Amino acid sequence: MEISEMRAVMEAIIYVADDPVKKEHFRDIFPDENAEAVEQALKEMVDEFNQRQGGMQIREVAGGWRMTTRPEHHEYIRSYLKTRPGSKLSLAALETLAVIAYKQPVTQAEIQAIRGKKSNSSTLQTLLEKKLVSIQGRKQVVGRPILYGTSRDFLIHFGLNSLADLPTLEEFAQLAEEQV
């Protein structure tokens, strides 16, 4: 198969996919092509697509590729759809989510100790319902408390490829200095 045809197929698949499309899926779709050719076609397709200044871009999110609108157009899109920004998380939920993201897997008691406040179970329940957090198992200590961690939906929602993309504490300090 010619590389231009492979790139067109990849773009179409990313467009129709509900979830980010992983490289392995493309290798399965093109079994007669070697892995290097598939990866090269994917890289070229993403680069070419993103170089045009259209309203869409292809981003690597949650270990796969997804077509998204460009962030600079979000307010116009919301206006067109006549929707308000999605339901916001409370400060407690955001703090809890941050603790889970950086310290996972973590128990509710550990979250409370880090936040310095008592987290009620409704905050965790909200994060579970929004599928931003998932239960990772139980800690092997007395009482076997539940361990929480971020979900794949967390990565997708925040546009992260992996948890390594989260800003470091030093980057947070630098952002805070810039805001002041």
C-alpha positions in Angstrom: 0.0 0.0 0.0 1.3 3.5 -0.8 2.1 5.7 2.1 -0.3 8.4 1.0 -3.2 5.9 1.1 -2.1 4.6 4.5 -2.0 8.1 5.9 -5.5 8.8 4.5 -6.9 5.7 6.1 -5.2 6.6 9.4 -6.7 10.0 9.4 -10.2 8.6 8.7 -9.9 6.1 11.5 -8.8 8.7 14.0 -11.8 10.9 12.9 -14.4 8.1 13.5 -12.9 6.6 16.6 -14.6 7.1 19.9 -11.4 6.5 21.9 -7.8 7.5 21.2 -6.3 5.1 18.5 -3.1 3.4 19.6 -0.1 2.6 17.3 -0.8 -1.1 17.9 -4.2 -0.7 16.3 -2.7 0.7 13.2 -0.2 -2.1 13.0 -3.2 -4.5 13.2 -5.0 -2.7 10.5 -2.0 -2.8 8.2 -0.6 -6.3 8.9 1.3 -6.5 5.6 3.3 -3.4 6.3 6.3 -3.3 8.6 6.0 -1.5 11.9 8.5 1.2 10.9 6.5 2.1 7.7 3.3 2.3 9.8 4.8 4.5 12.4 6.4 6.7 9.7 3.1 7.1 7.9 1.4 8.0 11.2 4.1 10.6 12.1 3.8 12.2 8.6 0.0 12.2 8.7 -0.1 13.9 12.1 2.6 16.5 11.2 0.9 17.3 7.9 -2.6 17.5 9.5 -1.4 19.8 12.4 0.6 22.1 10.1 -2.5 23.4 8.4 -4.2 26.1 10.5 -7.7 24.5 10.5 -10.0 24.2 13.5 -8.9 20.6 14.2 -5.7 19.0 15.4 -4.5 15.5 16.1 -3.0 15.0 19.5 -1.5 12.1 21.4 -3.8 11.5 24.3 -3.9 8.6 26.8 -1.4 6.5 24.8 -3.2 7.0 21.4 -4.1 9.5 18.8 -7.3 11.6 18.8 -8.7 14.4 16.7 -9.6 17.4 18.8 -10.6 21.0 18.2 -7.9 23.6 18.7 -7.9 25.1 22.2 -8.0 28.6 20.9 -11.4 28.0 19.3 -13.1 26.5 22.4 -15.0 29.6 23.4 -16.4 30.0 19.8 -17.5 26.4 19.8 -19.2 26.7 23.2 -21.0 29.8 21.9 -22.2 27.9 18.8 -23.4 25.0 20.8 -25.0 27.4 23.3 -23.6 25.5 26.2 -21.9 26.6 29.3 -18.6 25.0 30.1 -19.1 21.6 31.5 -19.9 21.0 35.1 -17.1 22.3 37.2 -15.4 20.4 40.0 -15.5 21.9 43.5 -12.2 23.1 45.0 -12.3 20.0 47.3 -12.7 17.7 44.3 -9.9 19.4 42.4 -7.6 19.1 45.5 -8.5 15.5 45.9 -8.0 14.8 42.2 -4.5 16.4 42.4 -3.5 14.3 45.4 -4.7 11.2 43.6 -2.9 12.1 40.4 0.4 12.8 42.1 0.4 10.1 44.8 -1.5 7.2 43.4 -2.4 4.6 44.4 -3.6 6.3 47.5 -6.2 5.7 50.2 -8.9 8.1 51.5 -7.0 8.5 54.8 -3.8 9.3 52.9 -5.7 11.9 50.9 -7.1 13.5 54.0 -3.6 13.6 55.6 -2.1 15.3 52.6 -4.9 17.8 52.1 -5.0 18.6 55.8 -8.8 18.5 55.7 -11.3 15.8 56.1 -12.5 14.7 52.7 -16.0 13.4 52.7 -16.8 10.3 50.6 -19.1 12.4 48.3 -16.0 14.1 46.8 -14.5 10.7 45.9 -17.9 9.5 44.8 -18.2 12.5 42.4 -14.8 11.8 40.9 -15.7 8.1 40.5 -19.0 9.0 38.8 -17.2 11.4 36.4 -14.8 8.5 35.7 -11.8 10.7 36.5 -10.8 8.3 39.3 -11.0 4.5 39.5 -10.5 2.0 42.3 -7.1 0.3 42.0 -7.5 -2.4 44.6 -7.0 -2.6 48.3 -4.0 -1.7 50.4 -2.5 -4.7 52.1 -2.7 -3.4 55.7 -5.2 -3.8 58.5 -8.7 -2.9 57.4 -7.7 -3.2 53.7 -8.7 0.4 52.7 -9.5 1.1 49.0 -6.8 2.4 46.8 -7.7 5.2 44.3 -5.9 6.2 41.1 -6.6 8.2 38.0 -8.4 6.6 35.1 -7.8 6.6 31.4 -10.7 9.2 31.2 -8.6 11.5 33.4 -5.9 11.5 30.8 -8.3 12.0 28.0 -10.2 14.8 29.8 -7.1 16.7 30.6 -5.4 16.0 27.3 -2.5 14.1 28.8 -0.6 11.3 27.1 0.6 9.8 30.4 0.9 10.9 34.0 4.5 12.0 33.2 2.9 14.9 31.4 1.6 16.4 34.6 3.5 19.6 35.6 6.1 19.2 38.3 6.0 21.1 41.6 8.8 23.4 40.3 6.6 24.2 37.3 3.7 25.0 39.6 5.9 27.4 41.6 7.1 29.1 38.4 3.4 29.5 37.2 2.5 31.0 40.6 5.3 33.5 40.4 4.2 34.5 36.9 0.7 35.1 38.1 1.8 37.5 40.8 
